Amino acid sequence: MVPIAILLVSSAFPEKFRAEATLTPADPASLGLSDTLGQLGALNSVFGKQADVEVALRIGTSIYTRDKVIRDLNLEERVGKKGVALHRWLEKRLVMRSLRGGIILIQMDHTDRQLAQDIVSAFTEATRAELAEITLRQTQYKRDVLEKLVHDAGLRLSKAQAAYDTFRLENGYANPARSVEIISERVPSLRAALEEKERQIAITGALFAPDNITMIQLRSERDVIKTQLQDALSSRPTTQEGTVGEAVAVSTRLFDLDRELGLAQSLYTNYVRYLQGTTVEQLTSTANIRLLEQPYVSSERQYRWTLIVLAIALFLVWMAIEFYRLRPPLGAPIGSGARAKPGYGLPELELGGD
């Protein structure tokens, strides 16, 4: 009974205290920055499709986080351990696990309540700082890539703009698109003028003779319009300005230059917008973990359940021994004067007394 009593007393004394803290990975929507980050192209997490809770657990239990906690709290002097022994002591006593709803629990049981609370608080801050450092490294890498892309897109935009301006100067078009539109409208206009002139000749021919000066003038104007229409319908752009051939050639070249200029402008604008998004990511890098409960010491009494289980096991063994001692052995004879001789399969009776 004495060992059992010792185990039961040792399970409650000296008293153990449990320090706890809860946190959860932050969501950009919870920060009120989802619209801003989405517009700047920085809404996606730097961890990609990996679960934020699993990443936080891995970082929180890493050796680098323990090193930071040891340095910040000067645990080598407070605990009296060094090196690997201190790391094993922390790994054994500190528990970091995930709960439902993406909540991460950090807890530690120790007889020194202040030390337990300090360690839990230090692990919370170290986990947040390490995640922020990872975010900053990934953001800086993305920023370097985007800066190169912006530089290349800027050069491409400059070349496209220079080619577009050179085309305008060579062809004498201040606004090439409008000039092509005017050339394209010239043919329908000439055809309409020719039809109008033919109508006038028909009406005037009913009133005047064919050799009348008015008829001669109208026929001359009609011939001029026909000549202009034939020239405008020419497919050779070098023969005369304002022809269909010129419009086709100019519009084809203009389409190529305008497409290249639009693409270069779009790439440059998007890359600059994404580059601005990395600035927002750097500013919000420390907001990757949201602390739900500050480190606190639980008011619930803590017991050493291992000692309690061991005491129960010893009690069961003691009860079995007592039960065996009180129960007579198998094959023993009934009677006060009979006793069994050892060494035989069946007991022999010896009669004693007078």
Disulfide bonds with the S-S distance in Angstrom:
none
